[in-house]
Amino acid sequence: LMPSDLAAWAAKAEQPNTDDSMYVELEAPWLIRRDAPDVGNAIDAAPGELWKLRAGSGPGLDPNALADLAWSNMGLRADMRQVKKLLNEALDRGASPRSAAIAGLVRLLEKPDSVEALRTLDAAGQAAPDDWIVRSCQARALLKLQRYEQAIPHADAAITLSHGDTREIRLRQQLLTKLGRVDLALRDAEAGVAAPY
């Protein structure tokens, strides 16, 4: 199930898909169950594993796409079981700096004294210094290790490279607060509230 599939369903709609109508968000689950019962049954049987349906046909998802799904599950859904499954699949298909960085962060969160996890994160950062997820993983690892000052440049880079992702701004707020720089953390919070999202 890819964005083009949803676009085809949305094209059949009596109304356009907008932020106000939320046609795709509200109607897609019903349309999927009606027009693609095998997908609907898979959703019911194994939530969060829809990516496998597409991976089974053609070349499948590349390691970065799987890493992106793992990142989404880690941040928004906090489903570490699913994160590990996605990362294992990504690493089986050939590690990318992004998948390696997320795997390193997961290891570090579970075992903060893991020297191997830190090496993995450092190597990923050297291989992909312009990847915002890699830089975010480095900042989050340093936050976990209470190395707040060292984490700030990585958090700043993640914000810049992600074009102001609010999760990255919140990360920097946490770091600044831990460092006692509440005035700067408050400035970030005010900017976040003023953002036109």
Salt bridges, closest charged atoms under 4 A:
ASP35 OD1 - ARG34 NE 2.66
ASP44 OD1 - ARG33 NH2 2.41
GLU49 OE1 - LYS52 NZ 2.87
GLU49 OE2 - ARG81 NH1 3.93
GLU49 OE2 - LYS85 NZ 2.25
ASP68 OD1 - ARG98 NH1 2.68
GLU89 OE2 - ARG93 NH2 2.74
GLU110 OE2 - LYS84 NZ 2.31
ASP131 OD2 - ARG98 NH2 2.91
GLU149 OE1 - ARG181 NH2 2.76
ASP156 OD1 - ARG172 NH1 2.89
ASP165 OD2 - ARG167 NH2 2.96
GLU168 OE2 - ARG140 NH2 3.35
ASP188 OD2 - ARG172 NE 2.68
ASP188 OD1 - ARG187 NH2 3.69
